[in-house]
Amino acid sequence: MHLGLGQAVRSGRDHAVRFARVFRSLPVGTWTDVPMPDSQAAARTLQAGGKRYLYLVNRSAAEVQVLLPAGLAEGGMQPLGGSPALALTERGYTAKLSPYELAAWAAETAESFEKRN
């Protein structure tokens, strides 16, 4: 496929806008690395403000399907900033990420839920 200069610039700008939208939806804090053996994605989590946050970054120039470690995506994780929804498969929760994509999700913590109810 051949992209003209205008298409390449628009594509790069669109990617930067999506990346920034997701990045701005994340809280400031000390994030914890999640081991992701055999994956082209980096993962980190943070608990803040009664929510548990998760983000993934595809470090590859190719699209990847990421299988999340058991228990990481439990609790109704909702997409942030236009991120794709997590898919539940027979192997667990997965996320499909475009090249170099940043995606994030958040869910209310059990403690926050109990305080409300």
Backbone as a chain_set.jsonl record, in Angstrom:
{"seq": "MHLGLGQAVRSGRDHAVRFARVFRSLPVGTWTDVPMPDSQAAARTLQAGGKRYLYLVNRSAAEVQVLLPAGLAEGGMQPLGGSPALALTERGYTAKLSPYELAAWAAETAESFEKRN", "coords": {"N": [[0.854, -1.175, 0.0], [0.545, 2.187, -0.805], [1.146, 5.233, 0.671], [0.353, 8.593, 0.306], [2.119, 11.684, 0.977], [0.419, 13.465, 2.333], [-1.541, 11.715, 3.383], [0.069, 10.164, 5.091], [0.937, 12.082, 6.947], [-1.547, 12.843, 8.069], [-2.277, 10.373, 9.171], [-0.229, 9.974, 11.078], [-0.71, 12.202, 12.708], [-3.308, 11.63, 13.594], [-2.79, 9.325, 15.116], [-1.165, 10.43, 17.13], [-3.0, 12.168, 18.339], [-4.917, 10.324, 19.334], [-3.25, 8.882, 21.113], [-2.549, 10.938, 22.931], [-5.092, 11.573, 23.968], [-5.778, 9.25, 25.406], [-3.603, 9.177, 27.196], [-3.999, 11.56, 28.673], [-6.244, 10.815, 30.099], [-5.393, 9.313, 32.179], [-4.521, 9.016, 35.649], [-2.13, 10.84, 37.694], [0.541, 9.289, 39.348], [2.316, 6.684, 41.145], [3.053, 4.164, 39.182], [2.741, 0.618, 38.79], [4.731, -1.866, 37.381], [3.618, -4.536, 35.316], [4.373, -7.862, 34.937], [4.857, -9.14, 31.719], [5.461, -11.616, 30.156], [6.713, -12.881, 27.071], [5.385, -11.025, 25.459], [4.716, -8.256, 23.316], [3.829, -6.017, 24.481], [3.857, -3.488, 26.992], [2.81, -3.258, 30.354], [1.087, -1.54, 32.964], [-0.158, -0.79, 36.259], [-2.295, 1.075, 38.502], [-3.664, 2.163, 41.552], [-5.984, 4.5, 42.467], [-7.96, 7.145, 43.785], [-10.253, 5.596, 44.324], [-10.398, 3.885, 42.187], [-9.118, 1.326, 40.003], [-6.581, 1.344, 37.73], [-5.413, 0.446, 34.484], [-2.957, 0.276, 32.016], [-1.829, -0.382, 28.69], [0.863, -0.581, 26.408], [1.703, -0.979, 23.117], [4.716, -2.051, 22.009], [5.58, -2.591, 19.531], [5.942, -2.514, 15.913], [3.946, -3.794, 14.683], [0.516, -4.948, 14.668], [-0.816, -6.264, 17.713], [-2.133, -8.931, 19.722], [-2.969, -9.023, 22.966], [-2.764, -11.051, 25.769], [-4.043, -10.772, 28.899], [-2.682, -11.08, 32.211], [-4.126, -13.399, 34.577], [-6.797, -12.205, 36.582], [-6.126, -9.527, 36.341], [-7.8, -7.89, 34.795], [-10.271, -8.01, 35.955], [-13.486, -7.063, 37.324], [-15.023, -5.31, 35.764], [-13.658, -3.555, 33.87], [-13.499, -0.494, 32.236], [-13.123, 1.12, 29.085], [-10.843, 3.853, 28.518], [-10.532, 7.14, 27.191], [-11.153, 6.524, 24.492], [-10.069, 4.042, 24.077], [-9.825, 0.577, 23.001], [-12.365, -1.872, 23.8], [-11.933, -4.428, 26.271], [-11.704, -7.862, 25.486], [-13.341, -10.851, 26.364], [-12.153, -14.032, 26.328], [-11.856, -17.631, 25.943], [-9.405, -18.064, 27.054], [-8.949, -15.923, 28.683], [-8.945, -12.358, 29.441], [-8.409, -10.21, 26.676], [-6.631, -7.814, 24.666], [-6.597, -5.964, 21.707], [-4.145, -4.34, 20.028], [-3.051, -1.647, 18.049], [-0.081, -0.816, 16.087], [2.299, 0.591, 18.263], [0.346, 1.593, 19.955], [-1.281, 3.166, 22.712], [-3.354, 2.127, 25.268], [-6.01, 2.216, 27.666], [-7.731, 1.371, 30.731], [-10.249, 1.425, 33.332], [-11.546, 0.549, 36.56], [-13.898, 0.484, 39.203], [-12.764, 0.151, 42.535], [-13.114, -2.582, 44.879], [-13.294, -1.694, 47.516], [-14.138, 0.97, 47.215], [-16.622, 0.555, 46.014], [-17.971, -0.783, 48.089], [-18.099, 1.25, 50.029], [-19.862, 3.019, 48.838], [-22.237, 1.592, 48.885]], "CA": [[0.0, 0.0, 0.0], [1.31, 3.414, -0.906], [0.522, 6.403, 1.281], [0.896, 9.88, -0.09], [2.618, 12.454, 2.111], [-0.723, 13.989, 3.081], [-2.135, 10.611, 4.152], [1.008, 9.783, 6.148], [0.888, 13.134, 7.963], [-2.834, 12.71, 8.768], [-2.225, 9.15, 9.955], [0.626, 10.245, 12.234], [-1.401, 13.167, 13.568], [-4.417, 10.899, 14.226], [-2.206, 8.463, 16.142], [-0.727, 11.298, 18.228], [-4.205, 12.656, 19.027], [-5.454, 9.191, 20.115], [-2.311, 8.625, 22.2], [-2.691, 12.029, 23.902], [-6.406, 11.461, 24.604], [-5.679, 8.18, 26.402], [-2.628, 9.601, 28.195], [-4.625, 12.568, 29.544], [-7.287, 10.198, 30.919], [-4.748, 8.571, 33.26], [-4.121, 9.839, 36.795], [-0.731, 10.905, 38.076], [0.825, 8.435, 40.5], [3.396, 5.723, 40.97], [2.51, 3.006, 38.489], [3.427, -0.64, 39.024], [4.921, -2.699, 36.189], [3.008, -5.863, 35.302], [5.164, -8.767, 34.088], [4.17, -9.576, 30.502], [6.401, -12.457, 29.402], [6.329, -13.249, 25.704], [4.455, -10.043, 24.904], [5.278, -7.02, 22.785], [3.186, -4.913, 25.19], [4.209, -3.154, 28.37], [1.592, -3.036, 31.132], [1.25, -0.954, 34.296], [-1.404, -0.556, 36.992], [-2.291, 2.071, 39.573], [-4.924, 2.314, 42.273], [-6.088, 5.894, 42.897], [-9.291, 7.74, 43.734], [-11.303, 4.583, 44.334], [-10.388, 3.125, 40.932], [-7.923, 0.598, 39.598], [-6.278, 1.68, 36.346], [-4.514, -0.417, 33.734], [-2.674, 0.688, 30.641], [-0.95, -1.201, 27.861], [1.497, 0.079, 25.263], [2.289, -1.889, 22.134], [6.07, -1.591, 21.68], [5.901, -3.183, 18.24], [5.434, -1.868, 14.695], [2.871, -4.647, 14.169], [-0.639, -5.113, 15.549], [-0.653, -7.393, 18.631], [-3.228, -9.384, 20.572], [-2.346, -9.183, 24.273], [-3.499, -11.804, 26.772], [-3.736, -10.193, 30.202], [-2.553, -12.049, 33.297], [-5.367, -13.691, 35.307], [-7.158, -11.299, 37.658], [-5.749, -8.144, 36.077], [-8.878, -7.122, 34.167], [-11.558, -8.305, 36.593], [-14.167, -5.929, 37.942], [-15.707, -4.397, 34.844], [-12.768, -2.517, 33.342], [-14.096, 0.321, 31.183], [-12.104, 1.8, 28.275], [-10.612, 5.279, 28.728], [-9.985, 7.931, 26.09], [-11.34, 5.91, 23.183], [-9.366, 2.746, 23.997], [-10.707, -0.541, 22.638], [-12.882, -2.674, 24.911], [-11.277, -5.715, 26.491], [-12.515, -8.996, 25.033], [-13.219, -12.045, 27.193], [-12.031, -15.249, 25.534], [-11.718, -18.811, 26.791], [-8.093, -17.99, 27.709], [-8.927, -14.771, 29.583], [-9.172, -11.069, 28.79], [-7.418, -9.834, 25.678], [-6.728, -6.492, 24.051], [-5.981, -5.878, 20.385], [-3.506, -3.033, 19.95], [-2.382, -1.245, 16.818], [1.329, -0.506, 16.328], [2.654, 1.665, 19.195], [-0.863, 2.138, 20.571], [-1.497, 3.236, 24.155], [-4.758, 1.896, 25.603], [-6.168, 2.212, 29.124], [-9.036, 0.988, 31.278], [-10.387, 1.654, 34.777], [-12.683, -0.086, 37.235], [-14.061, 0.862, 40.602], [-12.215, -0.843, 43.455], [-14.099, -3.205, 45.77], [-13.437, -0.818, 48.681], [-14.952, 2.119, 46.807], [-17.986, 0.038, 45.796], [-18.568, -1.068, 49.408], [-18.375, 2.531, 50.686], [-21.062, 3.608, 48.209], [-23.43, 0.781, 49.13]], "C": [[0.893, 1.229, 0.0], [0.517, 4.549, -0.27], [1.177, 7.648, 0.727], [1.341, 10.637, 1.157], [1.474, 12.988, 2.961], [-1.374, 12.923, 3.94], [-1.238, 10.214, 5.309], [0.989, 10.801, 7.275], [-0.408, 13.036, 8.756], [-2.83, 11.487, 9.67], [-1.382, 9.348, 11.212], [-0.026, 11.187, 13.217], [-2.551, 12.476, 14.297], [-3.913, 10.006, 15.35], [-1.795, 9.295, 17.357], [-1.92, 11.824, 19.025], [-4.813, 11.547, 19.885], [-4.571, 8.898, 21.317], [-2.484, 9.68, 23.301], [-4.021, 11.938, 24.655], [-6.376, 10.398, 25.698], [-4.742, 8.616, 27.528], [-3.245, 10.595, 29.179], [-5.706, 11.978, 30.434], [-6.714, 9.454, 32.13], [-4.349, 9.487, 34.406], [-2.606, 9.829, 36.997], [-0.535, 10.016, 39.3], [2.007, 7.537, 40.206], [2.803, 4.431, 40.426], [3.378, 1.783, 38.758], [3.515, -1.435, 37.726], [4.241, -4.045, 36.381], [3.866, -6.748, 34.407], [4.322, -9.274, 32.911], [5.14, -10.416, 29.675], [5.836, -12.805, 28.025], [5.328, -12.282, 25.088], [5.22, -8.835, 24.383], [4.695, -5.796, 23.491], [3.793, -4.729, 26.567], [2.902, -2.85, 29.089], [1.948, -2.45, 32.487], [-0.126, -0.748, 34.91], [-1.179, 0.493, 38.075], [-3.648, 2.041, 40.242], [-4.943, 3.731, 42.834], [-7.537, 6.347, 42.819], [-10.42, 6.736, 43.677], [-11.404, 3.771, 43.055], [-9.055, 2.416, 40.763], [-7.74, 0.849, 38.106], [-5.29, 0.67, 35.77], [-4.231, 0.258, 32.405], [-1.702, -0.28, 30.004], [-0.371, -0.32, 26.766], [2.082, -0.994, 24.375], [3.641, -1.313, 21.731], [6.507, -2.035, 20.289], [5.325, -2.363, 17.085], [4.318, -2.683, 14.054], [1.709, -4.663, 15.169], [-0.406, -6.342, 16.431], [-1.959, -7.675, 19.361], [-2.581, -9.72, 21.914], [-3.275, -9.961, 25.195], [-3.08, -11.28, 28.131], [-3.599, -11.277, 31.257], [-3.873, -12.204, 34.058], [-5.564, -12.689, 36.441], [-6.881, -9.836, 37.386], [-6.91, -7.302, 35.559], [-10.245, -7.401, 34.782], [-12.19, -7.012, 37.104], [-14.741, -4.913, 36.989], [-14.848, -3.255, 34.337], [-13.416, -1.816, 32.156], [-12.998, 1.052, 30.413], [-12.035, 3.298, 28.592], [-10.1, 5.928, 27.45], [-10.118, 7.321, 24.718], [-10.571, 4.61, 22.993], [-10.337, 1.648, 23.58], [-11.201, -1.271, 23.893], [-12.049, -3.943, 25.045], [-12.229, -6.816, 26.059], [-12.271, -10.179, 25.968], [-13.223, -13.256, 26.28], [-11.931, -16.437, 26.484], [-10.382, -18.812, 27.539], [-8.003, -16.864, 28.724], [-9.21, -13.494, 28.813], [-8.034, -10.751, 27.84], [-7.68, -8.411, 25.199], [-5.997, -6.538, 22.721], [-5.454, -4.45, 20.233], [-2.842, -2.82, 18.6], [-0.908, -0.965, 17.128], [1.501, 0.73, 17.222], [1.449, 2.297, 19.901], [-0.783, 2.106, 22.096], [-2.99, 3.047, 24.38], [-4.869, 1.777, 27.115], [-7.605, 1.896, 29.517], [-9.05, 1.293, 32.768], [-11.614, 0.931, 35.291], [-12.711, 0.403, 38.669], [-13.474, -0.238, 41.484], [-13.329, -1.399, 44.334], [-14.341, -2.317, 46.988], [-14.325, 0.377, 48.369], [-16.409, 1.709, 46.619], [-18.677, -0.187, 47.132], [-18.906, 0.215, 50.151], [-19.645, 3.173, 50.142], [-22.335, 2.872, 48.592], [-23.616, 0.431, 50.56]], "O": [[1.884, 1.289, 0.729], [-0.636, 4.793, -0.627], [2.403, 7.752, 0.681], [0.975, 10.266, 2.272], [1.555, 12.963, 4.189], [-1.724, 13.179, 5.092], [-1.732, 9.951, 6.406], [1.022, 10.422, 8.445], [-0.387, 13.133, 9.983], [-3.316, 11.542, 10.799], [-1.786, 8.931, 12.298], [0.086, 11.0, 14.429], [-2.753, 12.707, 15.49], [-4.528, 9.934, 16.414], [-2.055, 8.899, 18.493], [-1.856, 11.914, 20.251], [-5.185, 11.788, 21.033], [-5.075, 8.689, 22.421], [-2.557, 9.334, 24.48], [-4.067, 12.199, 25.857], [-6.892, 10.619, 26.793], [-5.069, 8.436, 28.701], [-3.034, 10.483, 30.387], [-6.058, 12.59, 31.442], [-7.463, 9.017, 33.004], [-3.891, 10.606, 34.176], [-1.904, 8.931, 36.533], [-1.38, 10.006, 40.196], [2.622, 7.624, 39.143], [2.126, 3.698, 41.147], [4.592, 1.894, 38.932], [2.508, -1.655, 37.053], [4.279, -4.624, 37.467], [4.071, -6.423, 33.238], [3.213, -9.773, 33.098], [5.592, -9.981, 28.616], [4.632, -12.995, 27.859], [4.503, -12.69, 24.271], [6.244, -8.444, 24.942], [5.026, -4.663, 23.142], [4.192, -5.693, 27.221], [1.992, -2.257, 28.509], [2.963, -2.804, 33.086], [-1.12, -0.559, 34.209], [-0.055, 0.76, 38.499], [-4.672, 1.908, 39.572], [-4.045, 4.126, 43.578], [-8.259, 5.976, 41.894], [-11.444, 6.994, 43.045], [-12.379, 3.048, 42.852], [-8.024, 2.832, 41.292], [-8.646, 0.595, 37.313], [-4.448, 0.12, 36.48], [-5.144, 0.753, 31.743], [-0.876, -0.905, 30.669], [-1.042, 0.58, 26.26], [2.868, -1.826, 24.828], [3.711, -0.216, 21.177], [7.669, -1.872, 19.916], [4.357, -1.621, 17.252], [3.801, -2.31, 13.001], [1.898, -4.421, 16.362], [0.135, -7.346, 15.967], [-2.775, -6.781, 19.585], [-1.734, -10.611, 21.986], [-4.432, -9.585, 25.383], [-1.902, -11.332, 28.484], [-4.311, -12.281, 31.214], [-4.646, -11.252, 34.168], [-4.626, -12.364, 37.168], [-7.354, -8.976, 38.129], [-6.988, -6.111, 35.862], [-11.27, -7.063, 34.19], [-11.511, -6.003, 37.291], [-14.932, -3.757, 37.366], [-15.272, -2.1, 34.373], [-13.831, -2.459, 31.192], [-12.047, 1.549, 31.015], [-13.05, 3.925, 28.895], [-9.319, 5.325, 26.712], [-9.279, 7.571, 23.853], [-10.436, 4.128, 21.869], [-11.544, 1.777, 23.786], [-10.523, -1.279, 24.92], [-11.526, -4.464, 24.06], [-13.439, -6.702, 26.253], [-11.129, -10.472, 26.322], [-14.183, -13.484, 25.543], [-11.924, -16.258, 27.702], [-10.247, -19.495, 28.554], [-7.085, -16.842, 29.544], [-9.661, -13.538, 27.669], [-6.863, -10.984, 28.14], [-8.787, -7.885, 25.311], [-4.901, -7.091, 22.626], [-6.212, -3.483, 20.299], [-2.158, -3.702, 18.079], [-0.525, -0.886, 18.295], [0.917, 1.782, 16.96], [1.54, 3.423, 20.391], [-0.284, 1.148, 22.687], [-3.804, 3.728, 23.755], [-3.947, 1.299, 27.776], [-8.55, 2.116, 28.758], [-7.997, 1.408, 33.396], [-12.588, 0.724, 34.567], [-11.675, 0.695, 39.266], [-13.663, -1.423, 41.21], [-14.365, -0.759, 44.511], [-15.478, -2.2, 47.446], [-15.173, 0.751, 49.179], [-17.32, 2.433, 47.02], [-19.841, 0.177, 47.295], [-19.921, 0.261, 50.847], [-20.407, 3.791, 50.884], [-23.409, 3.473, 48.619], [-24.581, -0.249, 50.909]]}, "num_chains": 1, "name": "protein.A"}
